[in-house]
Amino acid sequence: MTPSEYKNVKGLSKKNENLRDRMTDLELIFTMLGEKVTTEISKKEKPETFQKNKKVAKRGGRVAGKARKDTEKELGRSVISSNNYLQIEEKKKKR
C-alpha cells in the first residue's frame, strides 16, 4: 500500500497530517521493522546507486511484509486498520 492509499484508509485529507500519528501500535511496529531492516542491510552492503538502494529498500519491506502477514495469520485479522490512533486516545481522555 502506498502512503497515499494508507492516508485514505486512515481518513486523512490534509497533506500536512502525519500518518504515523494515526497508526496503531502494530502498524508502527511493522513500519519501523521495515525501516530498521533496510537500514541494517544498507549499512552492510553500502549500495552506491539509486537502483541498488531501491533494491535494498524493497528487501527490507519484504521482511516486514512477511512478518505482518504471519502476525495477521496468527491473529486472524488484519494489522492495517482504519482506526485513527489520535481519535482513539482523544476518546479515552474524554472518559
Buried (B, 14 or more C-beta within 10 A) or exposed (E): EEEEEBBEBBEBEEEEBEBEEBBBEBBBBBBEBBBEBBEEBBEEEEBEEEEEBEBBBEBBBEBBBEBBEEBBEEEEEEBBBEBBBEEEEEEEEEE
